[in-house]
Amino acid sequence: MRIEDLLTEAADDTGRPLRHSVDDIVRRGRRTTRARQLATGATATLTTAVVIAGVATWQADRPDSIQPAATPGQTFKTDASTGKLIDPTTGKLIEPPPPVSPLADAEIIRRCGPDDKLWREHLPSAGDKAGPINGQWTVPLKTGRGDGFQAVILSPDRTIAVTCQLKDKSSGSGEGDYRRTTLASQPSLLPTVDAKSKSRKISMTWSRVPESVVRVVGRPVTGSPREALVTRGFATWGIEKDPGGLPVSGKVTGYDAGGKIVFEDTGGAVPVG
């Protein structure tokens, strides 16, 4: 049996004759293969371009599956010589966010335990029923280098927020900064659609932000723009060198994964210097 007949039977069980010769099929296959190769090459080139000019975003607990928003936003490109992001608004280099603390959450909770005990004994709050911090509490935000850190510790029901800052491993109770308050009372920057957002201020210590925010950029009146460390729903400018001692001014802007502005506060507290 000729190869044309075999191809006919394989492709059409009705017995209708093959409409193209073997040579036609071979030529068509070559064209299809070439077209696929060109398409693959074009896709690879496009992907490379996107990676080179892509948005360098980071969030400590952001899942890898998060995709950029459909709404076009601002693209943050990287300066090749410094590795810093370029501010699309001012064209200046953005100072990078403070680092994530390398300490384990359990270690942070353990070291903050003595201060937590003192706080509950001497500054009890009638509305605070969460009890002592322990392994059931979570650490959604932590920054610092080595043994020094600043962390936010949340109660299991997310009603109580603890701010704990210790300078080094030898810090004992009372040698750092410790605060325990309700999460609802902590400064929060809400989306710009919220009428109250213009009166909200980002805290020098840490603030709550919408969970869609992956980048917070502070633009002081003078000096370079600064990026805050952002995790899901929280942001911080880093450890306070001298609580209350740094001048603050300027604008704070929060962006989602697609570069779209989620909130903007023209009176936000941006550390200067």
For each residue, the residues with C-beta under 8 A, 3 or more apart:
1: 5 6
2: 5 6
3: 6 7 22
4: 7 8 18 21 22
5: 1 2 8 9
6: 1 2 3 9 10
7: 3 4 10 11 18 22 25
8: 4 5 11 12 15 16 17 18
9: 5 6 12 13
10: 6 7
11: 7 8 18
12: 8 9 15 16 18
13: 9
14:
15: 8 12
16: 8 12
17: 8
18: 4 7 8 11 12 21
19:
20: 24 25 28
21: 4 18 24 25
22: 3 4 7 25 26
23: 26 27
24: 20 21 27 28
25: 7 20 21 22 28 29
26: 22 23 29 30
27: 23 24 30 31
28: 20 24 25 31 32
29: 25 26 32 33
30: 26 27 33 34
31: 27 28 34 35
32: 28 29 35 36
33: 29 30 36 37
34: 30 31 37 38
35: 31 32 38 39
36: 32 33 39 40
37: 33 34 40 41
38: 34 35 41 42
39: 35 36 42 43
40: 36 37 43 44
41: 37 38 44 45
42: 38 39 45 46
43: 39 40 46 47
44: 40 41 47 48
45: 41 42 48 49
46: 42 43 49 50
47: 43 44 50 51
48: 44 45 51 52
49: 45 46 52 53
50: 46 47 53 54
51: 47 48 54
52: 48 49
53: 49 50 75 77
54: 50 51 75
55: 68 75 76 257 259
56: 76 78 85
57: 76 214 215 257
58: 62 97 214 230
59: 62 214 230 231 232
60: 100 141 229 231 232
61: 140 231 232
62: 58 59 66 214 231 232
63: 66
64:
65:
66: 62 63 214 257
67: 257
68: 55 73 257 258 259
69: 73 212 256 257 258 259 260
70: 258
71: 258 260
72: 258 259 260
73: 68 69 255 256 258 259 260 261
74: 88 89 255 259 260 261
75: 53 54 55 88 259
76: 55 56 57 85 86 87 88 94 215 259
77: 53 85 86 88
78: 56 83 84 85 86
79: 82 83 84 85 86 93
80: 83
81:
82: 79 93
83: 78 79 80
84: 78 79 93 94 95 96
85: 56 76 77 78 79 93 94 96 227
86: 76 77 78 79 91 92 93 94
87: 76 90 91 92 93 94 217 219 225
88: 74 75 76 77 91
89: 74 219 225 253
90: 87 219 225
91: 86 87 88
92: 86 87 224 225
93: 79 82 84 85 86 87 224 225
94: 76 84 85 86 87 217 224 225 226 227
95: 84 224 225 226 227
96: 84 85 227
97: 58 227 228 229 230 238
98: 143 144 228 229 236 237 238 239
99: 143 144 145 229
100: 60 142 143 229
101: 108 142 143 144 145 149 150 151
102: 145 146
103: 107 108 142 144 147 149
104: 107 108
105: 108 109 138 139 142
106: 109 110 135
107: 103 104 110 111
108: 101 103 104 105 111 112 139 142 149 151 153 164
109: 105 106 112 113 133 134 135 137 139 153
110: 106 107 113
111: 107 108 114 164 166 169 171
112: 108 109 115 116 133 151 153 162 164 166 178
113: 109 110 116 117 132 133
114: 111 117 118 172 173
115: 112 118 119 164 173 174 176 178
116: 112 113 119 120 132 133 162 164 178 180
117: 113 114 120 121 132 173
118: 114 115 121 122 173 174 178
119: 115 116 122 123 178 180
120: 116 117 123 124 128 132 180
121: 117 118 124
122: 118 119
123: 119 120 180
124: 120 121 128
125: 128 180 181
126:
127: 182
128: 120 124 125 160 180 182
129:
130: 155 156 157 159 160
131: 134
132: 113 116 117 120
133: 109 112 113 116 137 153 155 162
134: 109 131 137
135: 106 109
136: 156
137: 109 133 134 153 154 155 156 162
138: 105 153 154 156
139: 105 108 109 142 151 152 153 154
140: 61 152 154 231 232 233 234
141: 60 151 152 206 229 231 234 235 236
142: 100 101 103 105 108 139 149 150 151 152
143: 98 99 100 101 149 150 151 229 236 238 239
144: 98 99 101 103 148 149 150 151 239
145: 99 101 102 148
146: 102 168
147: 103 166 168 169
148: 144 145 166 167 168 239
149: 101 103 108 142 143 144 164 165 166 239
150: 101 142 143 144 163 164 165 177 205 206 236 238 239 240
151: 101 108 112 139 141 142 143 144 163 164 165
152: 139 140 141 142 161 162 163 206 234 236
153: 108 109 112 133 137 138 139 161 162 163 164
154: 137 138 139 140 158 160 161 162 183
155: 130 133 137 158 159 160 161
156: 130 136 137 138
157: 130 160
158: 154 155 183
159: 130 155 182 183 184
160: 128 130 154 155 157 180 181 182 183
161: 152 153 154 155 180 181 182 183 186
162: 112 116 133 137 152 153 154 178 179 180
163: 150 151 152 153 177 178 179 180 205 206
164: 108 111 112 115 116 149 150 151 153 176 177 178
165: 149 150 151 176 177 178 239 240
166: 111 112 147 148 149 171 175 176
167: 148 171 175 176
168: 146 147 148 171
169: 111 147
170:
171: 111 166 167 168 175 176
172: 114 175
173: 114 115 117 118
174: 115 118
175: 166 167 171 172
176: 115 164 165 166 167 171
177: 150 163 164 165 240 243
178: 112 115 116 118 119 162 163 164 165
179: 162 163 205
180: 116 119 120 123 125 128 160 161 162 163
181: 125 160 161 185 186
182: 127 128 159 160 161 185 186
183: 154 158 159 160 161 186 208
184: 159
185: 181 182
186: 161 181 182 183 203 206 207 208
187: 200 201 202 203 207 208
188: 200 207 208 209
189: 197 200 202 207 208 209 210 235 252 254 263 265 268
190: 194 196 197 200 210 263
191: 194 197 210 262 263
192: 197 261 262 263 264
193: 197
194: 190 191 197
195: 198
196: 190 199 200
197: 189 190 191 192 193 194 200 263 265
198: 195 265 266 267
199: 196 267
200: 187 188 189 190 196 197 265
201: 187 265 267 268 269
202: 187 189 207 216 218 228 235 237 252 265 268 269 270
203: 186 187 206 207 269
204: 237 240 243 244 246 248 269 271
205: 150 163 179 236 240 243
206: 141 150 152 163 186 203 234 235 236
207: 186 187 188 189 202 203 234 235 236
208: 183 186 187 188 189 233 234 235
209: 188 189 213 216 230 233 234 235 254 262 263
210: 189 190 191 213 233 254 262 263
211: 232 233
212: 69 256 257 262
213: 209 210 216 230 235 254 255 256 262 263
214: 57 58 59 62 66 230 255 256 257
215: 57 76 227 230 254 255
216: 202 209 213 227 228 230 235 252 253 254 255
217: 87 94 225 226 227 228 252 253 255
218: 202 225 226 227 228 237 250 251 252 253 268 270 271
219: 87 89 90 225 250 251 252 253 270
220: 223 224 225 226 249 250 270 271 272
221: 249 250 272
222: 272
223: 220 272 273
224: 92 93 94 95 220
225: 87 89 90 92 93 94 95 217 218 219 220
226: 94 95 217 218 220 237 270 271
227: 85 94 95 96 97 215 216 217 218
228: 97 98 202 216 217 218 235 236 237
229: 60 97 98 99 100 141 143 235 236 237 238
230: 58 59 97 209 213 214 215 216 234 235
231: 59 60 61 62 140 141 234 235
232: 59 60 61 62 140 211
233: 140 208 209 210 211
234: 140 141 152 206 207 208 209 230 231
235: 141 189 202 206 207 208 209 213 216 228 229 230 231 254
236: 98 141 143 150 152 205 206 207 228 229
237: 98 202 204 218 226 228 229 270 271
238: 97 98 143 150 229 271
239: 98 143 144 148 149 150 165
240: 150 165 177 204 205 243 246
241: 245 246
242: 245 246
243: 177 204 205 240
244: 204
245: 241 242
246: 204 240 241 242 271 272 273
247: 272 273
248: 204 269 270 271 272
249: 220 221 269 270 272
250: 218 219 220 221 268 270 272
251: 218 219 264 265 266 268 270
252: 189 202 216 217 218 219 263 264 265 268 269 270
253: 89 216 217 218 219 261 263 264 265
254: 189 209 210 213 215 216 235 261 262 263 264
255: 73 74 213 214 215 216 217 259 260 261 262
256: 69 73 212 213 214 259 260 262
257: 55 57 66 67 68 69 212 214
258: 68 69 70 71 72 73
259: 55 68 69 72 73 74 75 76 255 256
260: 69 71 72 73 74 255 256
261: 73 74 192 253 254 255 264
262: 191 192 209 210 212 213 254 255 256
263: 189 190 191 192 197 209 210 213 252 253 254
264: 192 251 252 253 254 261
265: 189 197 198 200 201 202 251 252 253 268
266: 198 251
267: 198 199 201
268: 189 201 202 218 250 251 252 265
269: 201 202 203 204 248 249 252
270: 202 218 219 220 226 237 248 249 250 251 252
271: 204 218 220 226 237 238 246 248
272: 220 221 222 223 246 247 248 249 250
273: 223 246 247
